[in-house]
């Protein structure tokens, strides 16, 4: 796992298209990075803590997963 203090923004590449053109959106609860090439958004903490990019879900994928469970209720 990478240390947050050693974080270098320019080292992140989009897990989908591999572009390094990412825009960071920060809130009190955390931050997201949006790829300017493919438009997908990812939680910053996932990019820092998950080593294999193929295991990182986009924000849209996470919301679809949650929505599927809410429909079952």
C-alpha positions in Angstrom: 0.0 0.0 0.0 1.3 3.5 -0.9 1.8 6.1 1.8 -0.5 9.1 1.5 2.4 11.4 2.5 4.4 10.1 -0.5 1.5 10.8 -2.9 2.5 12.4 -6.2 -0.6 13.4 -8.2 1.1 13.1 -11.6 1.9 9.4 -10.9 -1.8 8.4 -11.2 -3.0 7.0 -14.5 -6.6 6.2 -15.3 -7.3 2.5 -14.6 -9.4 2.3 -17.8 -7.6 4.2 -20.6 -4.2 4.7 -18.8 -4.2 8.5 -19.5 -2.4 10.7 -16.9 -4.7 13.6 -17.6 -6.7 13.5 -14.4 -8.6 16.3 -12.6 -8.9 16.1 -8.8 -12.2 17.0 -7.0 -11.8 17.3 -3.2 -14.5 17.3 -0.5 -14.4 17.0 3.2 -15.3 13.3 2.9 -12.6 12.5 0.4 -11.6 13.1 -3.2 -12.3 11.8 -6.7 -10.2 12.0 -9.8 -11.8 12.3 -13.2 -10.0 11.3 -16.4 -10.3 14.0 -19.0 -9.8 11.4 -21.8 -12.5 8.8 -21.0 -14.6 10.8 -18.4 -14.6 8.1 -15.7 -14.3 9.1 -12.1 -12.4 7.2 -9.4 -12.1 7.6 -5.6 -8.7 8.8 -4.8 -8.3 6.4 -1.9 -8.9 3.5 -4.3 -6.1 4.7 -6.6 -3.8 5.0 -3.6 -4.6 1.7 -1.8 -5.4 -0.8 -4.6 -2.3 -2.1 -6.4 -4.0 -3.7 -9.4 -5.8 -1.1 -11.6 -8.1 -3.8 -12.9 -9.6 -4.1 -9.4 -10.5 -0.4 -9.2 -14.2 0.4 -9.7 -15.3 3.7 -11.1 -17.7 5.8 -9.1 -20.4 5.0 -11.7 -19.8 1.2 -11.3 -20.0 1.5 -7.5 -23.3 3.4 -7.7 -24.7 0.8 -10.1 -23.8 -2.0 -7.7 -25.5 -0.2 -4.8 -28.5 0.6 -6.9 -28.9 -3.1 -7.8 -29.2 -4.0 -4.1 -31.7 -1.2 -3.4 -34.0 -2.5 -6.2 -34.2 -5.9 -4.5 -35.6 -4.4 -1.3 
